[in-house]
Amino acid sequence: MTARKRKQKQQKVKCLVWDLDDTLWDGVVLEGDEPLPFATAVKALHTLDGRGILHAVASRGEHHIAAGHLAAQGLDDLFTVLEVSWGAKSAAVERIAAELNIGIDTVAFVDNDAVERAEVAAALPGVRCYAADAVGELDTYEEFTPEFVTDESAQRRRLYRTERRRKEAETGHSGPPAEFLASLDLVLTVRRATETDLARAHELTVRTHQLNTTGRTFGLEELRRLCADPGHEVIVASLEDRFGSYGTIGLAVTALRDGATVLELLLMSCRVMSRGAGAVLIDHIVAESLAAGRRPVAEFVPTDVNRQMLVTLRFSGFSVVEDTGGRVTLAIDPERPPPARKHPVRVVTA
């Protein structure tokens, strides 16, 4: 097994994409049927939703007819994205991943038709494909079983639905993007992590890959130890706006050593990529470090997907002081600190 395949196998599923006819329900809606959903499928929908796994649809047919039947069966609220058309299902799956802003290797697909599964698998090798008769067993598979289910993960579908309302408002906004961001009244709350934050902090290290400086993961015991260590700080950040809360979306782990504040890990949920929250948190940490007379230092470990975090560090005033190829060390000169930047996000410390 290649390293790439091993990595894909280890990824937890963030979204299960469903075919509808003869997969979710027993029959074909376009043929005039009013099919009832399979009991095993309904159970899987609710069980995986409770674990924070999103559901979406990639099915053939007419969108309004499929959506209407989902609503008639009381299932429409369980699905975050509906892709119902006559095009290739692989293209629909790819659009779903893009809309949810998740990696394609965190998406799974279920369909009763072996040809459809083969088409998706060939076009999108990172997507795990399952036959419809496996639906009743999915909740027992490792990839569908997160290590922890937090209060926040159980509300993930609601958070994504709120995000859809934000996007609809943004689409309808006629002014420049900066004006829309300012209208959101964004507030980033930054606080030291407590015991109640640890499960979510661990979940973020496992689930977040694109906006992640080093890719390090931390278990509960390690996070608990770091919180109690006077030489470290574990910081969590939550974001909200006029539409509601985004939840806890950021984590930073810093080490205090040799007159420096060393950023060992900083990550941000991909859901807030367009809000600039990562830059805001970095600026906050830099300002706190300089105020305490410490040199801000950041570690960066390149991966296939996290280059945006290196760009963010550079725009925040960090310069490369060492590059070994596998690890980059960056720092800010306290004698020449970066100028303060204006952000559309207000920071509150708690």
C-alpha positions, 0 to 999 in steps of 0.5 A: 500500500502506498503512503498516499493510500495509507493516508486516505485510509486513515482519514475520517469521513466528514461527509457521506454522499447518497444516491437516492433511488433504490439506495435511500428509498425503495423505488424511483420517484420519477416513475411515479413511485412514492417510495418509502426510505429504507429503515436501515438508511434512516437509522444510518442518517441519524446515527452518523449525523449525531457523530458530526458526519454531514450528509449530501445527495448526488443523484440522477433526476429532477432536483425539485422532485427529489427535494420534494420527496425528501421533504415529504419523508421528513428527511430534507433537514438531514442533508446539507447539499443536494446535487440532483441532475443528469450529469456525472456523479463524480462531478456532483461529488466534487462540487459537494466537497468544494461547497463544504470546503472539505478535502475530497479524501474525507468524502464517502459515496454510497450507491446501489449501482456498481457502475456509478460507484466505479465511475466515482472511484475512477474519477475521484480515487480519494473517495471511498465508495460503498454499496447500498447494502452496506448502509446498515454497517457503516456506523461500525466502520472505523472511518465513520467512527470519530474518536470523540463526539463533542457537543459541537460535532453533533451540531455540525449540520446546523453550523453548515446550514447557517453558513449557507445562509451567510453565503446566500446573503453574500451572493445577494450583496451588491457591494465589494467583498470587504463591505460585506465582511464588515457588515457581518460584525465578526467577533473572535473570542480567544481564551485559554483552553479548559478541560471542556475544550480539550475534546474539540481541540483534539478533534480540530487537530485530527480534522483540519489539514489545509489551514494547519501550520504543522499538521501535529495532532494532540491527544486528550492527555497531551493537551491536558498536560500542555494546559497545566505546563507553565511553559506552554499555552493552549489557546482556542478561538471561537467565531460568531457574527450576526447570523450566529456562531461558527463554533470553536474554529481555531487552536494555537499551541505555543511554547514559551522558551528562550525569550521567545513565544514559539508557535508550535501549531496553529490551525483554523477550520476551513469553514472560516477560510474567507473570514481571515480569522487565521490572520487575526489570531496570529496578530493577537499572538504576536501582539501578546508576545511582543508585549511580554518582551518575547520574540514571536517564532513560528514552526511550519511543516509543509504538506500537500495542502497547507501552503496557505498557512505559510502565506498567512505567516509571511503576510503577518510579518514572519520571515524565514530564519531556517528551512531544512526542507521538511521544516521551516522556522520563521520569526519576527524581529522585535526591533522591527515589528510589523505594523498593526493591521485592520481586520473586519474581525473584533477580538475579545479575550476571555 
